[in-house]
Each structure stands twice: as structure tokens, then as C-alpha cells.
Amino acid sequence: MPLEQVAELEDGRGLALVEACADVWGWQPLSREGNRGKVVWCELAAA
């Protein structure tokens, strides 16, 4: 979904912002010991 459309939503903007700013990014689920959720990581270029 384009960032312009995501900006109007009340939630779910986090990954769109990461994708828009990061050079490389990814995620993986947390499933150890019954935990739910995910880890999101990104690499940003030095300015």
C-alpha cells in the first residue's frame, strides 16, 4: 500500500514508515516459549 494511503489509517503505519526510510529491512516472528509478535529490523544509510 502506498505511504500516502497508509497515512490516513489509524494504525498499521509502522512497517510502511520503516520501508519508506530504510535501505534494507525485514522481520521474523517471535515464537519462542509461546511468545507472539515479531522482530523488525532495518539498515539506514549514513548521511
Helices and strands as residue ranges (DSSP letters): H 3-6, H 14-21, E 24-29, G 32-34, E 38-43
